[in-house]
Amino acid sequence: MIGHGSLSLDGKRGAPPFFNFCFFSSVGLSVGGMGVSDNPPPNTTILIPGIGSVTLNEQTCDGGGAPPCSGSTSSGIRVRAIHLIVDNPNALGLPQGADVIVGEAHADSFHP
């Protein structure tokens, strides 16, 4: 189930069944039944047995690696709120190999 404030999607209301493994609320977050803070640390990865993994607050530099990002003439960072990777065949019907990203932002800086 996914829900946030007045938005709520779950299998009971007609959403696809793959939404059932992840739940948001205004007081917290849980993934696969495991509670997570409202503001998870960068690159918080949680294994979801029988499915794959989800990374919360994923942060990567353009050249690879984790922040702080720096380069001689430019630098950039990509931040993803939720990144689900489906590694396993599963009972939820999620296609193996699926790579689902929810909320992504990218910023660049150029300097001499």
Buried (B, 14 or more C-beta within 10 A) or exposed (E): BBBEEEEBBBEEEEBEEBBBBBBBBEEEBBBBEEEBEEEBEEBBEBEBEEBBBBBBBBBBBBEEEEEEBEBEEEBBBBBBBBBBBBBEEBEBEBEEEBEEBEEEEEEEEEEE
